[in-house]
Amino acid sequence: MSIPSKEFTGRHMLMTTVAFFTVVIGVNVTMAFYASSSWSGLVVENTYVASQEFNRKAAEAKAMAASGVVGKLSFLDGAIHYDIRNRDGSPAAADEVAANFKRPVGDHEDFHVAFAKVSEGRFEATHRLTSGDWIVEIVSRRDGKVVMHEADRIDTGGFGQ
């Protein structure tokens, strides 16, 4: 009894090639969809203007670092606390504090919060923070002048949120 042998024909090669490229193209389309729907890709509105402001911002950052003013952000039971201190540990004078909370990728959960002054150098805001990584930009002002401008990347898992 002989078993008929199956040959690998041109039709088999065509089906194999079509299947391969269908999988490759399908994966690429899926990845492109998720990439474009999860992040806008926008970093700055106008790159030319941002490049022209770089030296001014760098000088401001050096002056702020030399001042010795530091801020500390903390979270407890839905309240966001911000303490701002001078180099010697005394409360720094500030009238208003505002913060932008941004996700490292995507902007669907980003929010802005203005802090209320509790005492000199201590500010508080109420906002529930979801767990995960955040980039927080905090600006403290006194008489309209920036006292402290800082940005930090935090993980709210460390705060028990």
N, C-alpha and C positions, 0 to 999 in steps of 0.2 A: 504494500500500500504506500503510495507516494503522496506527500503533502505538497499542494501547490505553493510555490514560493511567491511572496508578495514583493513586487518591485517598488522602489522609491521613484515615483514619476514626477514629471513637471508639475502636475496638479498638487502633489504633496508638498513640493517646495514652495509653490505659490501660497498655499494655505499656511504653511509654517511662517513664511515671511510676513504675510498679512497679520497673523496672530501676534507676532513679535512687535511689529510697529504699532498695532492697535494698543497693546499694553503700554508701550513706551509713551505714546501720545496721550493716552488716558491718564497716566501718572503725571505727566507734565501739565496737562490742563487742570487736574485736581490741585496740584501744588501751586500753580499760578492763581487759581481762584482763592485758595486760603491765604496766600500771601497778600493779594490785593484787597481782600475783605477785612483783614485783621489790622492793617496799619496803612495810614495814608502815605507814608514816606516823607511827609513834610517835616523838615527840621526848623527852617527859618523861612519867613515870607519872602525875603529878598536877600540873596547871598551877597550881592555887591554892597548893600547898606551894612550888613552884618560885618563884612570884612573891614569897612571903613571905620566902624565903631570899636574894633578890637583893641587898639592901643589905648583909647580912653578908658575902656572897661578894665583893661589890665592895670592901669595906673590907679583907678579907683579901688580895685581889689587889693593892691599892695598897701595903699593907705589904710584901708579897713583892717587888714591883717596887722598892721603896725599899731593900730589903736588899742589892741588887746581886748576888745569887746567880744564876748562869746555868748552863744545861745545854746539852750538845751531843750530839746523836744521830748515830751513824755505823754503817755496815754494811760487813762484809767477809767473804766466803766463808761465808755462813750464820750468822755471829755478829753480834749487835747490841751495839754499845758505847754506853755513856752516860757522859760526863764531866760532873761538876758542880763548878763553880769559884766562888770568892768574887770580889768586885769587883776585888781586887788580883791575881787569877790563881792564887792558892793553892787547893789542893783544899778543897772545902767538906766539912764533917763530915756524913755521912749513914750510917745503919745499913742501910737497905733502900730499894730502888727497884723500882717496879712500873709496867708500861705496859699500856695498852689500845690495841690497833690496830683501827681501824674503817674500813670502806669508807665513802666519802661517801654512797653510795646502796646500800642493801641491807645485810643483816647475816649473810649466809651464810658469809663468810670472816673475820669478826671473831675476834680471839683476845686473850688476856691472857697476859702473860709477867712473871715475877719475875726480877729480875737478881741475879746473884751478885757479891759484892764482890771485886774483884781487888786493889785497893789503895785508899788514902784518896782519895775523889773519883772513882774509876774503877770502873765496873760493867759486867758482860757477861752476855749470855744467848744461848742457841743456839736459833734458830728460822729456818727458811727463809721468806723474804718473797717473795710473788709480785709481779710487776711491776704498776705502776699507781699510782693515787693512794690515799693513806691519811691518816686523821686519827689522830694519835698523842697520847694523853693520858698524861703521865708524872707520877707522884707520888713524891717523895723524902721519907723520914722519918728523924728521929733521936730516939730515946727515945719513939717514938709520936707526936711532933709533926711536922707537915708543914714541911719545910725549903724545898721547891720543888714547885710544881704548875704544870705548863705543858701547853699543847695546841698542836699545830702540824700543818699540812697538808703532807705530803711527797709527792714523786714518786720511787718507787724506781728509775725509769729512770736517774736521775742518779747512782745508786750502782752501776750495772753489774750489777744483780741479774738 
